């Protein structure tokens, strides 16, 4: 039954409160029983979804984790995405696997650059977005200012679904318009501990018993303006990606969390059709199909495991089933499919469209692979991006060349880096979208593969995949062999010394396309 699945991601700028919101959603959903199990506080506790050594040291998420929990008959698949600005590529691929997203905005800062970037990724796929304005218990910007900014910068209709009674030092609670539910702090702690009351609209006399006279007067005035001045909620407009319902709250103090889970259950779409080279594949189609959007090696450092994360798109998957990966076309029996709670895992006997399952494998499955019963289609829309930083990899111990090659192959399969093998010269080139990925590369080479290496500047600025007739590509490679390499799939890549160089070669060779993306 696919209608009870909600597969969603949380997107935000770093420090907007995404990890805290993730924790509190899991806490409310019964997936964890102690606040702090996901969010690291101090050195003693580490984020349940942040398991990699570099994540623990820096307190940031650099990989995407999957967390599944059930509440009131709905199965929630929450995909945690890296919030750091250097991780747009992994985040992009994760967003191809979700049906909706929660956008977290800091009430004091509004829309920040990374939020905008991630939103554009959602817009490319018309992913519906619920907005959560966080930290209203602290001093922040006017609610109207934030709503107008969302409307203007994202070109979206906004519909406030709740409203704070005061902010910062004057914060008295959150009022939800549809239900008339007022949630309030308990005692002097300013935290939500279940204290709530129901009221029959903004004019209800009963509100006077719960709010200060000044707070109530200002709240009524602003809340009425908000209801009149912004769009009414329209389910179709939301699911088409044209309108965002906006909730206010404080993830840390747990205000607005129940409302968020309720909203995802009530309005977020169940599994959506997925684009393929055979047209859209409906979740109700009989054949089992899915695609790999992420590969993670060494989740368990005691076992050199490799898990491919598959989004199931159609059919009912049963443990032991044979599926054919588009990468090599040979059937693979999937005996130990995994359901995740971050690093914790359990064997899945079955899965429905919208579910994310992990498939242990030894390098046979790669990001972008389609898995299906009949091998008659390919899911589309999971590109590689041209790297913005290129570096040479130099081993400290030259006898470890074989281990380095294995490590680079593994990490490129995960999408952490791209590897280019120059036509001339022995030193391999790694390409990344952002600087942090280089730190991750060096950290993981040492921690997981016992390989010490340094990165040196390369003479290249960016890379472009060559697309065109074989004869044209060969002729170009013959003339420019010193600037040519192949990626790990053997596809020809032009290593450019500058953006001007790319433009010049494109002008000179109009029959070739110098592409900044490569479809998987």
N, C-alpha and C positions, 0 to 999 in steps of 0.2 A: 504494500500500500504506500504509494509515493506521496499522497497528499499530506501525510503527517511528518514529512521531512522538511527541515529548514537548514539549508547549508549557506552559511554567511561568514563574512570576514569583518574585522574591525580595522579601520584605517585612520591614521592620524599623523600629525607632526610629532616628532620626539617630545616627550615630557607633557603631552596634552592629557595623559592619564589612561592610555590604552591598556597597559598591563594591569592597572588597578581595576579598570572596568571589566577586563577579562576575568580576573579573580572573583569579583563580586557576582558576575553572571554565573560562574561555575558554583559559587557558594550558594546562591539562590536556587540554582538548578539541582542542588544536592550532589554535585559531582565531587566537591571537596567539603570537608567538615570543619576546617580551621582557617580563618583568614590569615594570610601570610604564607600559605602553602604554595601559592603561585608567585606572589610578589616578594622579591627579596628585600629583607630589611636587615641591614648590617651584614656581617660576614657569616653569621650562623645559618641563615636561611637563604635559599636561592630559588629563583622563579622556577616553578614546575615546568613552564613552557620554555624556559631559557636554560638549556642543558650544556651547551658548548662552553669550553673553558674560557674563550675570549669574551663570551656573553657574560659570564659570571664576573670576570675581572672588570668589565666596563659597565655592567648594569644595563645593557641594551640587548634587544633581540636582533640577531643577524640571520636566523633561519626561520622558516615557517613551520609551526607546529600545528597539529590537528587535535582537537579535543571534542569528544562526543559525549553528550549527556541527554537524559530523558526527563521531561517534566510534563505532567498532565496529559500523557498520551502523545506528546510531540517529541520527536527525536531531533535534537539540535546538533549540527556538525559545525563547530566553530573553528575556523582557520585563522590562526594567529599569524599576522604578517609582520615582517621587519618594518619598523617605523623609521629607521635611519635613512637619511637622504641618499646614501650610497647604495641602497639595496633595491633600486627601482625594478631591476630585471627579475629577481626572484619574486618580488611582490607582484609584478605584472602577471607572472605565470600563475601565482596563487589566485589572483582575481579572475582568471579564466575558469577556475573551478568552482566559483560560488554563484549563488542565485540572487544574493542581495548583500548589502554592506551597511555597517554602522559607521558613520563619520563622527569622530570625537573632536570637539573644538574647545579650546581653553577659553573660558568666559572673559579672561583678562586680555587675551591676545588675538582672539578672532581667528580668521583664516590665515594660516601660515603657508609658506611656499610649498612645503612637502604635502600638505593637505590638498593644495590646488593640483599638484602633479598627480597624486593618487586619484583624485576625483576625475581628472581627464582620462585616466585609464579606465575607470568605471564607465565613463560616458561612451567610450569607444564600443563597449559591449552592452550599453543601455542597462547597466546594473542598477536596480533601484536602491536608493539610499535613505536611511533613517538618520537624522542628525541628533547627536547628543551634546548639548552645551554643558560642559563639565565645570566643576569648581565654583558653582554659584554661591557656596557658603563663604567664599572669600570675596574681597573687593574685586570688582571687574567692570567691564564696560556695560553700558545700558543694553538691556535685552533687545530693544528696537534697533539699536545700532548693529548688533550682531546679526539679527534677522535680515536687515537691509543689505548687509555685506554678503551674506549667503546668497540672497536673491540676485544681487548685482554681479558679484564675481563669478558665480557658478551658473548664472542665467537659468535659475530654477524658481518655480513658484514655491513659497514656503508656507507651511501651515503649522502654527504653534499648537501642540496637543496638550501642553501643560504650561504652568507659569509659576515663577518663584515669588513668594511673598517676601519682598526685601532681598538684599544681597549683602554679603560680607557681615559686618557687625550687626546689621538689622535683619538678618535672615531669620525667618520664622517658619519656613516650610515650603512645600511644593503642592500646587493645586492642579489636579487633572481635570480638564474641561469635560470630557465625555462622561466620566463616572461621578464627578463632583467629589472626588476623594482628596482629602487634605492630609498629607503626611507631614509630621512635625518632629523636631528634635525632642529627645527625652532628657529632662533635667538640664543640668549645666553642661553636659558633654557635647552638645550640638550634634550628636550622632543620631541616626534613625534606628530606633530599637522596636519598631512595630507600632508606634503611636500614630493612629490615624482616625479620621472621622469622615462620615459621608454627609454631603450637603446638597440641597436641591437648587443648584445654580449659584451664580455670583451674588444675587440679591438675598440669598437665604439669611434669615435672622440668626440662625444657629452659628454662623461664622463669628459673630461677635463674642461668643463664649470662648473662642479658641485663639483669636488674634488680637493684638493691641489695636487701639482705636486708630492710631496714626498709620500703622502697617496695613490695616484693613482698608482704610480710605484710599491710600495710594495704590494698593493691590487692585481694588475694584476698578479704579480709573484706568490703570494700565492694561489690565486683563480685558476689559471691554473694548478698548482701543485695538488691542491685538486681534481680538475676534472679528472686529469690523474691518480692520485694515489689511488683513492678509487672506489668502485663498482659503476656501473651505476644503476639507479633506476629500480627495477624489481617488478611490482605489486604483482605477485604471491609469490615471495620470501618474500616480506614484510608481506603479509597476512598469510603466513605460519609461521611467527615468525622467519625467518632466516636473515632478513635484516631490519635495522632501518634507515629511512630517518632522517637527522639531520638538524634542523633549529637553527639559532643563533638569539638572540634578547635580549630585556630588558623588562620584564613584567611591571616593575614600570614605565618606560618611554614610554611604549606601542609600542616598536619596535618588529616586528615579529608576532604581534597578528593577524592581518588580514591574514597573510600567514598561521598561525596555523589553523584558522577556515576554510580557503580555503582548506588546506590539509586534514582536517578531512572530509569535505564534499566530496572532490574529490577521496581520496584513502582509507580512513578508511572503513572497511567492514560494510555492512548493517547487520541486525540480522543474527547470525550464528546458525547452528544446535546445539542443546543442548544434552549432554549425559544423557541417562536414562537406566533403567534396561531392556527396550525393544529396545535398540539401539538408534541411534541418532534421535531426533525429529526435523523435518524440520520446519522452520517458516511458510511455505506454507501449512502445514497440516490443515485440516478443523476444528478439535476439538480444543476448547480453553484449553490451558495448561499453567501452570506457576509454579514458586517455590518461597517460602519465603526465602529471604537471610538475612533479618534483621527484628527485632521487636523493636520498640522504645516506651517506656511508658512515659507519662507525658510531651509530647512535648508542650502541652498547660497546664501550671500549674493551670489554673482556672478550668479545667475539667480533671479528672483523666483518660485521654484517653490512648489508646494503639493502635498504628498503626503498622500493618504488611506490610512490603515493598515487593511487588511481582514483579518479572521480568516475563513479559508475553513472552512465548516461541512460541506459535502457535495459530492460530485462531484469530477471531475478537471478542474482549470482548465488551459486551454491558451492560450498567448499569442495575442492577436488576437481572442479570443472576444468576443462581444457580450453584455453583461449589462445588466439593467434596474434602475436605482436606484429605490427606492420613493419618493424625494423628488420626482421629476418624471415618472417613468414612461416616459422616452424611452431607447431602447437606446443604450448607449455601448460602442464598440469599445475594448478595452484592449490597446493595441499595445506598451506599454513597462512591463509590470509589473516591480517591483523586489524583489529579496531584499536584506536588510540585514545589514551588520555595523556597527552604530552609524551613523556618517556615511558609511562606505564602502558602496557598493551595486553590484549587478550585475543585468543583465536576467534575469528568470526565464522560461524557456520553458514550464514547467508547474509546478503546485502541487497538493498533496493536502490533504484536511481536516486541520486543525491548523496548517497553515502560515500565516504572516503575510506578505502581499505589500503593497507600496506601489504606489498608483495615482496617477501624476501627473495633475493636473486643474486647471482654472481656476475653482474655486468651485462646480462642479456637484455635488460629493459632500460630504456633511456627516456629522458624528458622529450615529450612530443609524440611518443609511440602511441598508436591506437591499438587497443586490445579488443578483439571481437571473436564471435564464434565462427564466422565465415570469411573473414579477411576481405570484405568487399567494399570497405569505406575507410576514409581517413578523416579524423577530426581536424579542423583548421583553427588557426588563430593563436598558435604558440610560437612566436618568432624568437630568434636570437637577435640581439642588438649589437651594432658596431661598437667595439670598445672605445672608450674615451682616453684610456691610459694604457700604454704598451710598455712592458719591461722585459729585459733579458733575465733568465734564471741562471744563476751561477752556483754550482755545488761547492761546499767547503771541503767535502771529501769526494774526489772524482770517482772513487770505486763504487759509489752509490747511484750510478747513472740509471740502473735498472729500477731501483726503488723510486727514484724521482719520476721516471716515465710512468710507472704504475700510479703514483700519487696524482700526477697531473691529469692522467686519463680519468681517474676516479672523480677528481674535483671538477673537471670540465663536464663530466656526465651529470653532476649535481647542478651545474650552472653557476658555480661559484666563480669560475674563471673560464676563459676560452684559451685554447692552446693553438699556436700556429707554428708550423714546421717550415722554416725558410728553404727555398730551393737551393740557395747557395749559403754555406756556413753551417756550423754544427749547433750553435746555441739556440735553444728554443725560446720563443717569445710568448709571454702570457699577456692576455688582454682583459681588462676589467672595465666595468661601467663607472665605478667609484673607488676612491682611495682606500676606504675601509676594507674592501675586498682583498687588497694586497696584504694588509695586516692579518686578515683571516687566513690567507694562503700560507704565510710564513708560520703563523701559530699552529695551524693544523699539520703542516709538513713535519714540524718538530714533535708535536704532541701525539699524532696518530701514526706517523710513518717513520719516526726517528730519523728524519732527513733534515740536515741543516743546510740552508741555502740563503743566498742574499740576492736581492734584486738590483740590477743595474739599469741605468737609463738606456733606452734603445733609440736609434736614430729616427724612429717612426712616430707619427702623431696619431694616426688612426688606421683602420682597416676597412676595406670594402670588398664584398663578394662580387665576383664577375658573373654576369648573366648575359648569355648570347649564344650564337652558333659556335660549335666546337672549333671550327677552322679559325674563326675570328679570335677566340680565346687563345688558341695555340699561337697564332701570329703575335698577339699582344705579349704573351709570356716569353716568346723567343726574344723580343726586343727589350723587355723589361725584367729579365730573369733575376737581377739583383734585388728587385723590389717585390718579388713574388714569393708566396708561401702557400701551403695547403692547410686547411683546418683538419680537425680529427676525423672528419668524414671524407677527406681527400678532395674537398671542393676548393677551387683556386681562389686565392685571396690576394688582393693588391694592398701592399703595405705603403701607405702614403706618408710623406714627410710633412705635409701640411694640408689644410683644407683647400688652399689654392691649387695644390698638386692634383687633388681629386677633380676639381673643376676643369683644370687644364686637360687632363687625360680624357675626361668625358667629352669635352669639345673636340678633341683630336680624334676620338674613336666613337662617333655617334651610334655605331651599330652595337656597342656594348653598353650594358647598364652597370654602373658602379653602385651596388645596393648597400644601404646602411642597415638592412635587416635581412635575415635569412629565415624563411618559413621552415619549421622543423619537418 
